[in-house]
Amino acid sequence: MRQRKPLLLQLAMIGMLTLLLAATASAQHVLVIFPHYFGANTYLYLDDYENFGWDVTTAGLTATVANCPWTGQFHASPMTVDLLLSDISDITEYDAVIITTASSYYGDPMTDLMGDQHTLDLLADAHDVNIPIAAYCSGVRVLAAAGVINGVTVSGNDDYLNEYINAGAYFAGEGVPPVLDHFIITGTRSMYYHLQNAEKIADAIELASIVDREDDQ
């Protein structure tokens, strides 16, 4: 008859496993890029990333990035970022790159990032070494401008469908659950799917680590 482990030993093993999982989660270092006039859900995403135990570095084209005026009803405020995008030279310091949302109700969203060649080059560099990249709604425009969605299935705001298609992407539609393809995570309805979005990023980080281990063998 198989004997049960003493309760204290079981609890100790569970505690060690919990610490191991927490250490693994906290090892993930993600770069979150803020466009001008970032959207109302951004702080919700940052809470998700904190709950996943990720080490988050925020970056923007300017030291302080304005929130969309519409987000005032949610008590959102401008974001003072950790780094300027222009100061980032080695994207391999990060396990994932995330472009947070910008409101489509205010101006022409994401054109600031789309017009910055250094940002587009960083995304291309990340794509070349299988670092997962996530973007939602109008943020998928930046991926199209960076040339990283050729042959990739994406979801996004269908107002910019021609930009995705011209960049070689396949369109899964708007309002569908988040899509992960070729280490690219895209989607819409980012409040409704906020947790699934973070889970997709976590899946992509793990997949990338497996690919890296296989390449090293």
C-alpha positions as CSV (number, residue, x, y, z in Angstrom):
1,M,0.0,0.0,0.0
2,R,1.4,3.4,-1.0
3,Q,2.1,5.7,2.0
4,R,1.1,9.3,1.9
5,K,3.7,11.9,2.4
6,P,3.4,13.7,5.8
7,L,1.2,16.8,5.6
8,L,4.1,19.2,6.4
9,L,6.2,17.7,3.6
10,Q,3.3,18.1,1.2
11,L,2.9,21.7,2.2
12,A,6.6,22.3,1.9
13,M,6.6,20.8,-1.6
14,I,3.7,23.0,-2.6
15,G,5.4,26.1,-1.2
16,M,8.6,25.3,-3.2
17,L,6.6,24.8,-6.4
18,T,4.8,28.1,-5.8
19,L,8.0,29.9,-5.3
20,L,9.5,28.3,-8.4
21,L,6.5,29.3,-10.5
22,A,6.6,32.8,-9.1
23,A,10.3,33.1,-9.9
24,T,9.7,31.8,-13.5
25,A,6.9,34.4,-14.0
26,S,8.9,37.3,-12.6
27,A,11.8,36.5,-14.9
28,Q,9.8,37.7,-17.9
29,H,10.8,41.2,-18.8
30,V,8.3,42.9,-21.1
31,L,8.6,46.3,-22.9
32,V,5.3,48.2,-23.1
33,I,5.3,50.9,-25.7
34,F,2.9,53.9,-25.3
35,P,1.6,55.8,-28.3
36,H,0.4,59.4,-27.9
37,Y,-3.2,59.5,-26.5
38,F,-3.1,56.0,-25.1
39,G,-6.4,54.4,-24.4
40,A,-8.6,53.9,-21.4
41,N,-7.8,50.2,-20.9
42,T,-4.0,50.7,-20.6
43,Y,-3.9,50.7,-16.8
44,L,-6.0,47.5,-16.8
45,Y,-3.4,45.8,-19.0
46,L,-0.6,46.9,-16.7
47,D,-2.4,45.4,-13.7
48,D,-2.7,42.1,-15.7
49,Y,1.1,42.2,-16.4
50,E,1.8,42.9,-12.7
51,N,-0.5,40.0,-11.7
52,F,1.4,37.7,-14.1
53,G,4.6,38.7,-12.2
54,W,6.2,40.3,-15.2
55,D,8.9,42.9,-14.9
56,V,7.5,45.8,-17.0
57,T,9.5,48.6,-18.6
58,T,7.4,51.4,-20.2
59,A,8.7,53.4,-23.2
60,G,7.5,56.2,-25.4
61,L,8.6,58.7,-27.9
62,T,8.5,61.4,-25.2
63,A,9.2,61.2,-21.5
64,T,5.5,61.9,-20.7
65,V,2.9,60.4,-22.9
66,A,-0.6,62.0,-22.9
67,N,-3.7,59.8,-22.4
68,C,-6.7,60.2,-24.6
69,P,-8.9,63.0,-23.3
70,W,-11.9,60.6,-23.4
71,T,-10.2,58.5,-20.6
72,G,-10.7,61.3,-18.1
73,Q,-13.9,59.7,-17.0
74,F,-11.8,56.8,-15.9
75,H,-9.5,59.0,-13.9
76,A,-6.6,58.2,-16.2
77,S,-3.6,60.5,-16.3
78,P,-0.6,61.0,-18.5
79,M,2.2,58.3,-18.2
80,T,5.7,59.2,-17.3
81,V,7.6,56.3,-19.0
82,D,10.7,54.5,-17.8
83,L,12.7,55.0,-21.1
84,L,12.6,56.9,-24.3
85,L,12.3,54.6,-27.3
86,S,15.2,56.4,-28.8
87,D,17.4,55.1,-25.9
88,I,16.7,51.5,-26.6
89,S,19.3,49.8,-28.8
90,D,19.1,46.1,-27.9
91,I,15.6,44.7,-28.1
92,T,16.9,41.3,-27.0
93,E,16.8,42.5,-23.4
94,Y,13.1,41.9,-23.4
95,D,11.0,38.7,-23.6
96,A,8.1,40.4,-25.2
97,V,7.1,43.8,-26.7
98,I,3.6,45.1,-26.3
99,I,2.1,48.2,-28.0
100,T,-0.7,49.5,-25.8
101,T,-3.8,50.9,-27.3
102,A,-4.7,54.4,-28.5
103,S,-8.2,55.6,-28.8
104,S,-9.6,55.6,-32.4
105,Y,-12.0,58.4,-31.3
106,Y,-9.2,60.9,-31.0
107,G,-7.2,61.9,-34.1
108,D,-5.4,59.4,-36.3
109,P,-4.2,56.7,-33.8
110,M,-0.7,55.3,-33.9
111,T,0.7,57.6,-36.6
112,D,3.3,58.8,-34.1
113,L,4.8,55.3,-33.7
114,M,4.3,54.5,-37.4
115,G,6.3,57.6,-38.3
116,D,9.2,56.8,-36.1
117,Q,11.7,54.6,-38.0
118,H,13.6,53.7,-34.8
119,T,10.5,52.2,-33.3
120,L,9.7,50.3,-36.5
121,D,13.3,49.0,-36.6
122,L,13.0,47.8,-33.0
123,L,9.9,45.8,-33.9
124,A,11.6,44.3,-36.9
125,D,14.6,43.3,-34.8
126,A,12.3,41.7,-32.3
127,H,10.5,39.8,-35.0
128,D,13.8,38.6,-36.5
129,V,14.7,36.8,-33.2
130,N,11.3,35.5,-32.4
131,I,10.6,37.9,-29.5
132,P,6.7,38.0,-29.2
133,I,5.1,41.2,-30.2
134,A,1.5,42.2,-29.2
135,A,-0.7,44.9,-30.5
136,Y,-4.4,45.5,-30.4
137,C,-7.0,47.4,-32.4
138,S,-5.3,50.3,-34.2
139,G,-1.9,49.1,-32.9
140,V,-1.9,46.5,-35.6
141,R,-1.2,49.4,-38.0
142,V,2.3,49.8,-36.4
143,L,3.0,46.1,-37.1
144,A,2.0,46.6,-40.7
145,A,4.3,49.6,-41.0
146,A,7.1,47.7,-39.4
147,G,6.7,44.9,-42.0
148,V,6.3,42.1,-39.4
149,I,2.9,40.6,-40.3
150,N,3.7,39.3,-43.8
151,G,2.1,35.9,-43.9
152,V,0.6,36.3,-40.4
153,T,-3.0,36.0,-39.4
154,V,-4.1,39.1,-37.5
155,S,-7.2,40.6,-35.9
156,G,-7.5,44.4,-35.5
157,N,-9.7,47.4,-36.1
158,D,-11.1,46.8,-39.6
159,D,-11.0,50.5,-40.4
160,Y,-7.3,49.8,-41.3
161,L,-7.9,46.5,-43.1
162,N,-6.2,47.7,-46.3
163,E,-3.0,48.4,-44.3
164,Y,-2.9,44.9,-43.0
165,I,-3.6,43.3,-46.4
166,N,-1.0,45.5,-48.1
167,A,1.5,44.3,-45.4
168,G,0.8,40.7,-46.4
169,A,-1.3,39.7,-43.5
170,Y,-4.4,37.5,-43.4
171,F,-7.4,39.1,-41.6
172,A,-9.2,37.0,-39.0
173,G,-11.8,39.7,-38.4
174,E,-12.7,42.2,-35.7
175,G,-14.2,41.2,-32.4
176,V,-12.8,37.7,-32.4
177,P,-10.7,36.3,-29.5
178,P,-7.0,37.3,-29.6
179,V,-4.9,35.7,-32.3
180,L,-1.4,34.3,-31.9
181,D,0.5,33.5,-35.0
182,H,4.3,33.5,-35.7
183,F,4.9,35.1,-32.3
184,I,2.5,38.0,-33.1
185,I,-0.5,38.6,-30.8
186,T,-3.3,40.7,-32.1
187,G,-6.9,41.4,-31.3
188,T,-9.7,43.8,-30.5
189,R,-12.2,44.2,-27.6
190,S,-9.2,44.6,-25.4
191,M,-11.3,45.2,-22.2
192,Y,-13.4,42.1,-22.7
193,Y,-10.4,39.9,-23.7
194,H,-7.8,41.6,-21.5
195,L,-6.9,38.5,-19.5
196,Q,-6.9,36.3,-22.7
197,N,-4.5,38.8,-24.3
198,A,-2.1,38.4,-21.4
199,E,-2.4,34.7,-21.5
200,K,-1.6,34.7,-25.2
201,I,1.5,36.8,-24.6
202,A,2.6,34.3,-21.9
203,D,2.0,31.4,-24.3
204,A,4.1,33.1,-26.9
205,I,7.0,33.8,-24.5
206,E,7.0,30.1,-23.5
207,L,6.9,29.0,-27.1
208,A,9.8,31.4,-27.9
209,S,11.8,29.9,-25.1
210,I,11.2,26.4,-26.4
211,V,12.4,27.4,-29.9
212,D,15.5,29.0,-28.4
213,R,16.3,25.9,-26.4
214,E,15.9,23.7,-29.5
215,D,18.1,26.1,-31.5
216,D,20.8,25.8,-28.8
217,Q,20.9,22.0,-29.0
